[in-house]
Amino acid sequence: MTTIAGRSPETVDTVLLKELADRVVAADADSRLEVSNAMTGHLLGDVPRCTPDDVAAAAQRARAVQPAWAARPVRERAEVLLRFHDLVLKRQDEVLDLIQLENGKARRHAFEEVLDVCLTSRYYANTAADYLAPKRRQGVQLALTQVWEHHHPKGLVGIISPWNYPLTLGISDAIPAIVAGNAVLTKPDQQTPFSALWAVQLLEEAGMPPGLVQVVTGSGSELGTPIIEQSDYLMFTGSTAVGRTVAAQAGERLIDCSMELGGKNALLVLDDADVGKAVSGAVRAAFSNAGQLCISIERIYVPATLWDEFTSKFAAAAKSLKLSAALDYSADMGSLISEKQLKAVAEHVDDAVAKGASVLAGGKPRPDIGPYFYEPTILTGVREGMAAFADETFGPVVSLYRVDSEEEAIQKANDSDYGLNFSVWTSDPKRGRRVATRLQAGTVNVNEAYAAAWGSMDAPMGGMKASGIGRRHGEHGILKYTEPQTIAIERVLPVGAPPWINAGRYARVMTTGLRALKRLPGVK
């Protein structure tokens, strides 16, 4: 491992941090939550510790602003997103520093968050008007029944986001909700509040009405239930265990929800893969954001014919990665976020080794670089009974498994409670797509780690099985924030027997008509 010198992680704009913290409205301004600098472990800043009453007050403020916003034409709302897009690009260095200091990730991985926010903003700015426009639907009596589908905003969308992608998950799910005409009540993780606050500030600079998006800061255990109680729809990203509780609480209130939850994602190297490309992809798949990525890879299945070549090259690539706490683009990988996360990762590795697994690369913390750094780690011999076998590690740890056939790789990849994001590597894209359709995951990347599916905003993104419900991106990602309404206008004849024909004759006429319509092209 190599430590790279660069701009110091002690470089903190305290004026900006205070300005952002002051955006949070709390009745008791003296009750504060400390936010740590993930690169150093020192204090970064603080934000108000909100209470359930603060959540209720924030919801009331957001609801007061929402009707006038919803009344504005969709294209006016979309223009705000385009201006926001430009502001994010213009001031990206500011937020890249925030992301790195809050989260500890390498700058190259922080930049992925800037890309995501800009892609999301541009996509929904350019598509919202079409998605939300009233649409003609086929009526029951064809030309005699005129049917329209309308979409109305839900009202107040609650968003609870985690710490691993503080800008992306702090604001990207809010973007389609906003352009659909909703207000938003959002709670970023208490470890990473500043990136989300920065984004809301820029949205207001871009023309979004002040108060439309309300940010509350505090712990999920204290504020999660109040947010659900105040919301008309809930978007949650986090663990499967917490997701089950959130879904139950939303169900009690009869509000809909969408959730991206845990993963134990698999990468399949097929026997015709280019090993060099597969190794490069596996490095990105397993070690981006120090593995603290819901869609990162923690299991890799390698055919016996490629095992020796792949494992040796993959181990060498992992050992060559450069770790750094610098606020520049020099690092290949950054830090874990906290002592708690470092301990969880180390426990998975130590448990596997104690039970017979082997370490091909890494396997140790790196306190010489920063308090929460951990080496990119590759394990073999991981088996059932080890914590790293089936449980999500959420760190820079990946396990390699030798397989004898494509069928075995597919079966083992699917043998999991989770199904979020998988990856397939092959020299034959058609074969890759065929294999991908057999994998039980919401997104599958062929010859890519995760970014192709994630970044393709026009396609749905989400998990199967215990990895979540609902989808973000595409039409799913905006229409879920709306209430669909059907308006049917009947002309000339009612639906049913008119007064001048008896019910039996009406039934015979309709029976003949149904048989004819079945053969008529264009009738649904």
N, C-alpha and C positions, 0 to 999 in steps of 0.2 A: 504494500500500500504506500501511496505517496501523499504527503501533505503539501498543498499548494498555497503559497503566500498570496494574499490579495487584500482587498478592502476589508477592514475590521468589522466583525459582527457586533462590536460595541458601538458602531456608528448608528445612533438613534436620533430621529427627529422628534424630540419630546414635545415641541409645539404642535406638530401634526397629530401626535397621539392624543394629546389633551383635547384638541379640536374635535377629533373623532369621538372620543369618550363623552364629550359634552352633548353629543347628539342623542344620547340615550336619556330618556326622561324617567326619573324615579322619584318617588315621594321622599325617600330618605337618601339624599345625595351623599351623606357621609358614610353610608354602608358600601364598601368597595370590594371588588374582586381583583386580586393581583394576577397579572398575566406575565408569564415567564418568557424570557428570551431563550428559545429552544437551542440556539447555537452555543450559548454560554451557561445556561442555567440561572442567570441573574434576572433581576426584575426588569421587565420591559416597560410596563405601564400598568394602569388599573382602569376599571370601568365600574359603573354602578352595579350593585347587587339587586336586581329587580325582584319584586314580590308578585304573588298572584294578583294583588290589587293593581300593581303597575301594568300587568298584562291586560287586565280588563280595561284600564284607562287607555292604553295604547290601541286596543281594538276599537274603542269608541271613537278615538281620534281618526283612525284610518277609515272607519265606516262613514264618518262625516264628510270625508273628502271624495269617497268613491263614486257617488251618483253623478256628480258633475264630470268626473273623469270618464265614466262610462258613456256619458251623453256626447262626448267629443267623437268626431268621425275616426274610424279605425286608422285611416292614413295619417291623421294628425298624431295619434298615439305612436304609430310606427316611426314617424320622423324623430321622436324623442330617442328611440332605440338607435337610430343611425347616428345621431349626434353623440350619444353615449359611446357607441363603437369608436368614433374618432377620438373622443377624450381619453378612453382607455389606452389606445395606441400612443397618443401624444404623451401621456403621463405614466407610461408603463414602468419606468424605472422606480418611481415612487412606490407603486404597489408591489413590484418585485421585491423590493427591500422588506416591505411589510410581511409578505408571504414567507420569505426566508427567515425573518426574525421570529415570527409567530410559530412557524411550523418546523423549521430546520432543514427544509429540502434544498437541494442544489438549484441554482438559478435556472439551469436549462429545463428543469422540471417545473419550476415556478412559471416559466414562460409558457408552458403548455396551458396553464390556467388563463393567461391573457389570450391565447389563441382561442380557447374554448368560449370565453365570454364574448369575444368579437364574432366568432362564427355563429353563436346562438343569437346574438343581437341582430346581425345581418339577416340571418335566415328568417326569423319571425317578423322582422320589419318588412321583408319582401314577400312574405306568404300569408300574414295574418288576415289581410283584407279578403283574400280568396277563401281561406278556411272558415272565416266567420260570416261570409256573405250568405244571405238567404238563398236556399236552393230549392228548385222545383223537384218534387217527387211524384212518382206515378200514383194516380188516384185509383180508388177501388172501382169506380165506374169510368175509368179512362178519361175521355174528354169531358165527361159530365162532372167529374170531381177534380177540383184544382187543389193541390196539396203543396204546402211550403214547409220547409224545415228551417227554423230559426235557432240561433245560439245566443243565450244571454249569459252574462258573467255570473259566477257563483255568488260573488259578494266579497267575502273576506277569506283569503287563502292563507292558511297557517303553514309555515315552513320550518322544520327543525333539521339543522344541518350539522355534520360532523367536522372534525378538525383537520382531516387529512388533505382536503382541497378547499382551503378557506375562502378563496375567491370564487372558484367555479361553483362549488356547492352552496356557497353563501348567497349567490345572486343569480346564477344561470337558471335555476328552476323558477325564480320569480319573474324572469323576463317574459315568457309567454303568458304567465298569469296577468301581468300588468297590461300587456298590449291587448289582451282579451277583455280588458275593462274592469279588472278586479283591483281591490286593495290587498296589501300583503302585510301579514304579521309574522316576522321572522326571528328566530333565535339561533344565532351561530353558536358553535361550541364555546364554552367559557374560556378555553385555552387559546382560541383564535378569533376574537371578535373584531379586530381592527380592519381586516381585509373586507369584510362584508359592510362595515360602516363606511369605509372609503368608497365602495361601489354605490351605495345609496346616495352619498354626497354627490358623486358624479352624475347620477341619474337626475338629481334635482338641478344640477348645473345644466344638464341637457334639456331641461324643460318639464320634467315630471313634477306635478304639484307637490309642494312640501307636505309631508304627513301621509302621503298615500302609502308609502312603505314605512312601517314602524319596526324598529329593531329593539328587542329586549335582550338583556344579557343576564346570564345566571346559569344554574345547573339544570340539566334536563329533568332530574328527579323532582325539582321544586317547581319548574315552569312548564314541563311537558303537558301535564293534565290541564292546567288553566288555558294553554294555547289551544288544545283540542276542544275545550269547552267553549271557546270564543269563536272558533273558525267554522266556515261553511264547507271547507275542503281542506285536507291535510296532505302535505308532501313531506315524507320522512326519509332520510338516508342515515343508516346506522346498522347496528348489529341485528341479527335475526331474533335473538332473545328479546331485545327491547321492541323490535318490530311487532312481535306477537302481541305484546301488551298494548302498543299503540293502536293496532288494528282492532283489538277488542274494545278499547275505549271509543274509537271512532264509530264502531258498529253500534255501541250503546246509544250514541247520539244520532244514528242513522245518517251520518255524513260519509261521503266517499273518501278514499285515500289512495295514494300511490306510494310505493316504498321500494327503494333499492337497498338490499340487505347484504348479508355476508356471502362469501365465496370461498371455494377451494379449487381455484381454476386450474385447468389442465392444458398442457401443450403437447401435441402429438407430432413427432418427427417421423414422417413416412420413409420407407426404404429407398425412395427415389429422390430424397431431398438433397439440395446443395448444402453440405454440412457447414461450410463457412457462413452462408447466409442464415442458416438455422441457429447457429451459435450466436451470431450478432443479434438476431431477433430474440433469442432466449435471454440474453443479457438485459435488453430493454424490458422484456416481459416480466422478469423476476426482480430487477433491482431499481427500476424507475421509482422515484420518490421513496427510496429505501424500502421498497416493498409495501409501503403504506398506501396501497391503492386497491380499491374494491375489485378492480378488474385485472390485477396483476396475477402472474402465474406462480403457483406453489407446487405443482406436480408436472413432471416432464416424462413422457413415455418415449423411449428410444429403441428402435429395432436392434436385435443382436448383431446384425451385419454392420451397423454403424456405431455400435456402442463404444468401442475403444477410441475411435477417431473423435466422436462427439464429446465424450467425457473429458478427454485430455485437452481438447481445444477450449471447451467451455470452462474448465477449471483455470486454465491459463488466462482466459479473458477476464474472469472474475477477479483473479489475483492482481491483474494490471489496472483495475479501476482506481481512479484517483479520488480520495475522500478529502473534503475540505469544508471549513466553516466560512470561507470567504464569500463576500457579497459580489461575486462576479461569475463569469461563465467557465471558470477553470476546473470546477469539480465535476466528476462523473456521477458522484452520489453524495448526498448530504447526510443529515443526522436523523435519528428517530426523534419524536417530539418530546418525550418525557422519560423520567426515571421509571414510571409505571410501564411504559411501552418497552423500554430496554429490558426490564426484568422479565416481561412476558415472552419476548423473543429469546432471551438467554435460557429461560426455563424450557422452552420447546427444544432447543438445540441440546442442552445438557441432558434432558430426559431421553432424547433419541440416542445420544452417544452412550449413556449409561446402560441402555437396553440393547446395545449392539450395533447401532448405526455407525457409519464411517463418515469422516469429514474430508471432502476433496478440496475444499477451499474455505477460507474464513473460519468462522466458529468462535470468534472472540470479540469482546467490546474493545473500543479504541479511545480510552479516556485521554490519550495524549493529543487527540485532535479536538475533542469536545466531550462534554459529560455524557451525551446520549448516543454517541456514534457506535455502530456495530458493523463488523466486516460483512461484505457480501458472502453468503455462505451456501455451499452446495453439499448436500447429504446423499449418501446411498445407503441401502439396507434399511430404509425406514419401513416399518411394517405395522400391522394392526396392534393396538395396545400402546403405541407411542402417541404422545399428544400431537406431534407434527404430522401424523398420518392422515387424520380426517378432520381435525380442527383447524380453523383459520389461524395462521400465525400472525399475519399482518406485519411483516417485517422482511428484511432482505435474506430470506431463507427459502430454498427450493430443494425438493427431493427428486432424484432421478430413479427411474424404474426401467429395467430391461424387459422388452416384450419380444415375442417370436412372430407376431403377425399383426396386420392391420386390425383384424377382428378383435384380437386380445386388447390392443390399445384402446379401441372404441369402448369395449365392455368395461375396462378398468376406469377409463375417464368418466363414464356415466355412473359408475358405482360410487355415488356421493349424494349426500342430501342437498348439495348445492348445484346451481346451474346458472352462473352469471356470464362469464366470458371465457371462451376457449380459443385455442390457436392451433392451426394445422400448417405444417411445412412440407411442401412437395414441389417437384419440378413440373407437375401436371395440374394446372388450375382446375380442369374439369374433375379430376380425381379428388382434388381438395374440396371442391364444392360438394361432391357426392358424399364424402366422408363427413363434411360439416353438417349436412342435413340429418345425419344420424346421431349427432351429438346433442345432448340434452342441456343446452345453454341458450340464453336469450340472444347473445351475440357470439359469432364465431368469425375470427379473422384468419384468412388464408394467406400465408406468407407475410404476415404482419403480427405484431404483438397484441396491440389493443387499440391503437389510434385510428385505424381505418374505419372500424365500426363505430367507435365513439365519435369521431369527427364527422361522420356522414350524417349531418343533421336532418336530412330528409327521411331517414329510416328510423324505426323505433329502437329504443335501447332500454333494456331492463332484464330481469332475471326470471328463470324458471325455478320450480320447486321451492326450496327454502331461501332462495336468493331474492325474493321480492314479488310484488304484485304491481300491475300497472306498468306504464312505459313513459319515458321522457323522449323528446325529440319528435320530429315529424308532426303529422296531424294529431297523433295521440297526445303529444306533449302540450298542445294548446287546447284541444277540444275537451280534455278532461277537466279543464278549469271553467267549463261552461255548462249551462243547463240547456239541453236540446228541447225544443218545443215544436210540435207539429200543429199546423193550422190547416184545416181542411174546409174548403168552400164548396158546398154542393149546389149545382146549377140544374135547373129544369125538373129533374126527378129526384125524389128522396131515395135513400138507400133502404130498400125494403119494398114490400108490395104496395103499390099505389092504391088508393081507395076504389078505383074502377076495375080492379082485377082481384079475383079471389086468391087465397094463399096457395091452394093446390096448383092452380094454373101458373102462378108466379114461380113456384118451385120447379115446374117442368120447363118453363122458359129459361130460367137461370141454369138449369142442368144442361140444356142444349148450348147455352152461351158459354159455359165453362169449358165444355168439350171443344168448342170452336176456338176459344182463346188459347187453349193449350197448344194449338197448332199454328197460331198466328205469330210470325217473326216479330221480335222487338217488344213483345209483351212479357213483363217480368212475373 
